[in-house]
């Protein structure tokens, strides 16, 4: 019988073996992780997109989005309206949402959906409501809300964001406040 083996209990041998396996596994994981992030060894095998295959786009900064949302909320508060303001990026992702004191629970989602609708069609949602008469199926597109209160923010006539306001007693007021937000980033 092996004298070294005799000195360690079965439990100690199992624990030691488990520790050795863990170290080997972590070392292997580290090697795989390092090689996954390393640049390709052969530049001939790496594919690079041509300049014609890519595009760049303009986005609002978080500071600009916050400034727009705050300006819309301030405009509503001056008229004693309790609203929620949402600013979304070109892809409809929410950048910032401000829920004013006393705004209704439904206003949060409505503001986001109005902003998404405005940026998607690059038009104020009040104009889009009129389009529903010719194309009533537009309202079935997920995430949209065809009620006045959303306006796009543009750069070079291209939509880069949408501002939606919800909670005032009329869509016309919601849209007025949303426009105040858009005007704040245009300055």
Sine and cosine of phi, psi and omega as CSV:
sin_phi,cos_phi,sin_psi,cos_psi,sin_omega,cos_omega
0.00,0.00,0.57,-0.82,-0.03,-1.00
-0.95,0.31,0.82,-0.58,-0.05,-1.00
-0.92,0.39,-0.52,0.85,0.01,-1.00
-0.93,0.37,-0.65,0.76,-0.02,-1.00
-0.90,0.45,-0.56,0.83,-0.02,-1.00
-0.91,0.40,-0.52,0.85,-0.07,-1.00
-0.95,0.30,-0.48,0.88,-0.05,-1.00
-0.98,-0.18,0.67,-0.74,0.07,-1.00
-0.96,0.28,0.26,-0.96,0.03,-1.00
-0.85,0.53,-0.67,0.74,0.02,-1.00
-0.87,0.50,-0.68,0.73,0.01,-1.00
-0.91,0.42,-0.65,0.76,0.01,-1.00
-0.90,0.43,-0.67,0.75,0.01,-1.00
-0.90,0.43,-0.69,0.72,0.01,-1.00
-0.90,0.43,-0.68,0.74,0.02,-1.00
-0.90,0.43,-0.69,0.72,0.03,-1.00
-0.88,0.47,-0.64,0.76,0.04,-1.00
-0.90,0.44,-0.64,0.77,0.02,-1.00
-0.91,0.41,-0.66,0.75,0.03,-1.00
-0.89,0.45,-0.70,0.72,0.03,-1.00
-0.88,0.48,-0.64,0.77,0.01,-1.00
-0.90,0.44,-0.67,0.74,0.01,-1.00
-0.90,0.44,-0.69,0.73,0.01,-1.00
-0.90,0.44,-0.68,0.74,0.00,-1.00
-0.90,0.43,-0.70,0.71,0.01,-1.00
-0.91,0.42,-0.62,0.78,0.04,-1.00
-0.89,0.45,-0.67,0.74,0.04,-1.00
-0.90,0.43,-0.66,0.75,0.02,-1.00
-0.89,0.46,-0.68,0.74,0.02,-1.00
-0.87,0.49,-0.65,0.76,0.01,-1.00
-0.92,0.40,-0.66,0.76,0.02,-1.00
-0.92,0.39,-0.69,0.73,0.01,-1.00
-0.89,0.46,-0.67,0.74,-0.02,-1.00
-0.91,0.41,-0.65,0.76,-0.03,-1.00
-0.96,0.29,-0.45,0.89,0.01,-1.00
-0.94,0.35,-0.50,0.87,-0.03,-1.00
-1.00,-0.10,-0.13,0.99,-0.02,-1.00
-0.97,0.25,0.52,-0.86,0.03,-1.00
-0.91,0.40,0.37,-0.93,0.00,-1.00
-0.86,0.51,0.69,-0.72,-0.04,-1.00
-0.94,0.34,-0.53,0.85,-0.05,-1.00
-0.89,-0.45,0.96,-0.28,-0.03,-1.00
-0.86,0.51,-0.40,0.91,0.01,-1.00
-0.92,0.39,-0.44,0.90,-0.01,-1.00
-1.00,0.02,-0.24,0.97,0.01,-1.00
-0.99,0.11,0.72,-0.70,0.02,-1.00
-0.99,-0.15,0.76,-0.65,0.05,-1.00
-0.91,-0.42,0.71,-0.71,0.02,-1.00
-0.96,0.27,0.63,-0.78,0.04,-1.00
-0.97,0.25,0.29,-0.96,0.00,-1.00
-0.88,0.48,-0.50,0.86,0.00,-1.00
-0.97,0.26,-0.26,0.96,-0.04,-1.00
-1.00,-0.07,0.00,1.00,-0.02,-1.00
-0.81,-0.59,0.25,-0.97,0.04,-1.00
-0.60,-0.80,0.39,-0.92,0.11,-0.99
-0.88,-0.48,0.41,-0.91,0.01,-1.00
-0.64,-0.77,0.34,-0.94,-0.01,-1.00
-0.99,-0.11,0.66,-0.75,0.02,-1.00
-0.75,-0.66,0.46,-0.89,0.13,-0.99
-0.96,0.30,0.62,-0.79,0.14,-0.99
-0.97,0.26,0.28,-0.96,0.06,-1.00
-0.88,0.48,-0.57,0.82,0.03,-1.00
-0.91,0.42,-0.68,0.73,0.01,-1.00
-0.92,0.39,-0.66,0.75,0.02,-1.00
-0.90,0.44,-0.66,0.75,0.02,-1.00
-0.92,0.40,-0.65,0.76,0.04,-1.00
-0.88,0.48,-0.68,0.73,0.01,-1.00
-0.90,0.43,-0.71,0.70,-0.01,-1.00
-0.89,0.45,-0.68,0.73,-0.01,-1.00
-0.92,0.40,-0.63,0.78,0.03,-1.00
-0.90,0.44,-0.65,0.76,0.03,-1.00
-0.91,0.41,-0.69,0.72,0.01,-1.00
-0.90,0.44,-0.66,0.75,0.04,-1.00
-0.88,0.47,-0.67,0.75,0.02,-1.00
-0.88,0.48,-0.65,0.76,0.02,-1.00
-0.93,0.38,-0.67,0.74,-0.02,-1.00
-0.91,0.41,-0.53,0.85,0.05,-1.00
-0.88,0.47,-0.45,0.90,0.01,-1.00
-0.97,-0.26,0.34,0.94,0.04,-1.00
0.83,0.56,0.61,0.79,0.03,-1.00
-0.97,-0.26,0.64,-0.77,-0.01,-1.00
-0.97,-0.25,0.96,-0.28,-0.12,-0.99
-0.73,-0.68,0.19,-0.98,0.18,-0.98
-0.89,-0.45,0.63,-0.77,0.00,-1.00
-0.86,-0.51,0.73,-0.68,0.07,-1.00
-0.80,-0.60,0.63,-0.78,0.09,-1.00
-0.85,-0.53,0.81,-0.59,0.02,-1.00
-0.89,-0.45,0.40,-0.91,0.05,-1.00
-0.99,0.11,-0.05,-1.00,-0.06,-1.00
-0.84,0.54,-0.49,0.87,-0.02,-1.00
-1.00,-0.02,0.05,1.00,0.02,-1.00
1.00,0.05,0.11,0.99,0.03,-1.00
-0.99,0.14,0.72,-0.70,-0.04,-1.00
-0.92,0.38,0.79,-0.61,0.08,-1.00
-1.00,-0.04,-0.76,0.65,-0.01,-1.00
-0.46,-0.89,0.56,-0.83,0.11,-0.99
-0.71,-0.71,0.76,-0.65,0.06,-1.00
-0.88,-0.48,0.86,-0.51,0.05,-1.00
-0.98,-0.20,0.91,-0.41,-0.01,-1.00
-0.93,0.36,0.37,-0.93,0.03,-1.00
-0.84,0.55,0.80,-0.61,0.07,-1.00
0.99,0.14,0.07,1.00,0.02,-1.00
-0.92,0.38,0.60,-0.80,-0.03,-1.00
-0.92,0.39,0.42,-0.91,-0.04,-1.00
-0.90,0.44,-0.49,0.87,0.01,-1.00
-0.96,0.27,-0.30,0.95,-0.11,-0.99
-0.93,0.36,-0.46,0.89,-0.05,-1.00
-0.89,0.46,-0.84,0.55,-0.01,-1.00
-0.92,0.40,-0.62,0.79,0.00,-1.00
-0.88,0.47,-0.67,0.74,0.01,-1.00
-0.89,0.46,-0.70,0.72,0.01,-1.00
-0.89,0.45,-0.68,0.73,-0.03,-1.00
-0.93,0.37,-0.59,0.80,0.07,-1.00
-0.91,0.42,-0.68,0.73,0.03,-1.00
-0.88,0.47,-0.70,0.71,0.02,-1.00
-0.87,0.49,-0.69,0.73,-0.01,-1.00
-0.90,0.43,-0.69,0.73,-0.02,-1.00
-0.89,0.45,-0.71,0.71,-0.03,-1.00
-0.96,0.30,-0.53,0.84,-0.01,-1.00
-0.89,0.45,-0.62,0.78,-0.02,-1.00
-0.95,-0.30,0.05,1.00,0.00,-1.00
0.77,0.64,0.75,0.67,0.00,-1.00
-0.42,-0.91,0.49,-0.87,0.11,-0.99
-0.87,0.49,0.59,-0.80,-0.06,-1.00
-0.92,0.40,-0.38,0.92,0.06,-1.00
-0.90,0.44,-0.59,0.80,0.06,-1.00
-0.94,0.34,-0.57,0.82,-0.02,-1.00
-0.94,0.34,-0.49,0.87,0.07,-1.00
-0.86,0.51,-0.64,0.77,0.02,-1.00
-0.91,0.41,-0.54,0.84,0.01,-1.00
-0.93,0.37,-0.38,0.93,0.01,-1.00
-0.88,0.47,-0.44,0.90,0.02,-1.00
-0.90,0.45,-0.60,0.80,0.02,-1.00
-1.00,0.06,-0.48,0.87,-0.06,-1.00
-0.68,-0.73,0.97,0.24,-0.08,-1.00
-0.89,0.45,-0.32,0.95,-0.01,-1.00
-0.96,0.28,-0.21,0.98,0.04,-1.00
-0.82,0.57,-0.59,0.80,-0.05,-1.00
-0.91,0.41,-0.24,0.97,-0.01,-1.00
-1.00,0.08,-0.09,1.00,0.00,-1.00
-0.95,0.30,0.82,-0.58,-0.06,-1.00
-0.85,0.53,0.65,-0.76,0.07,-1.00
1.00,0.07,-0.10,0.99,-0.04,-1.00
-1.00,-0.08,0.37,-0.93,0.10,-1.00
-0.53,-0.85,0.92,-0.39,-0.07,-1.00
-1.00,-0.08,0.94,0.33,0.12,-0.99
-0.73,-0.68,0.57,-0.82,0.02,-1.00
-0.85,0.52,0.58,-0.81,0.04,-1.00
0.68,-0.73,0.03,1.00,0.03,-1.00
-0.84,-0.54,0.65,-0.76,0.05,-1.00
-0.71,-0.71,0.55,-0.83,0.07,-1.00
-0.99,0.11,0.38,-0.92,0.17,-0.98
-0.91,-0.41,0.77,-0.64,-0.08,-1.00
-0.86,-0.51,0.35,-0.94,0.14,-0.99
-0.66,-0.75,0.90,-0.44,-0.05,-1.00
0.89,0.46,0.63,0.77,-0.02,-1.00
0.91,0.42,0.12,0.99,0.06,-1.00
-0.97,-0.22,0.69,-0.72,0.01,-1.00
-0.94,0.34,0.74,-0.67,0.03,-1.00
-0.86,-0.51,-0.23,0.97,-0.01,-1.00
-0.26,-0.97,0.21,-0.98,0.10,-0.99
-0.70,-0.71,0.57,-0.82,0.05,-1.00
-0.86,-0.51,0.80,-0.60,0.02,-1.00
-0.85,-0.53,0.64,-0.77,0.04,-1.00
-0.78,-0.62,0.67,-0.74,0.03,-1.00
-0.59,-0.81,0.55,-0.84,0.07,-1.00
0.82,-0.58,-0.35,0.94,0.05,-1.00
-0.96,0.29,0.29,-0.96,-0.04,-1.00
-0.93,0.37,-0.19,0.98,0.04,-1.00
-0.59,-0.81,0.46,-0.89,0.07,-1.00
-0.89,0.45,-0.53,0.85,0.01,-1.00
-0.89,0.46,-0.66,0.76,0.05,-1.00
-0.92,0.38,-0.70,0.72,0.04,-1.00
-0.82,0.57,-0.71,0.71,-0.04,-1.00
-0.93,0.36,-0.58,0.82,0.06,-1.00
-0.87,0.50,-0.68,0.73,-0.01,-1.00
-0.94,0.33,-0.63,0.78,0.05,-1.00
-0.88,0.47,-0.64,0.76,0.02,-1.00
-0.91,0.42,-0.58,0.82,0.07,-1.00
-0.88,0.48,-0.59,0.81,0.06,-1.00
-0.92,0.38,-0.69,0.72,0.02,-1.00
-0.90,0.44,-0.64,0.77,0.02,-1.00
-0.90,0.45,-0.54,0.84,-0.03,-1.00
-0.91,0.41,-0.52,0.85,0.01,-1.00
-1.00,-0.01,-0.20,0.98,0.03,-1.00
-0.98,0.18,-0.33,0.94,-0.05,-1.00
-0.96,0.27,0.00,0.00,0.00,0.00
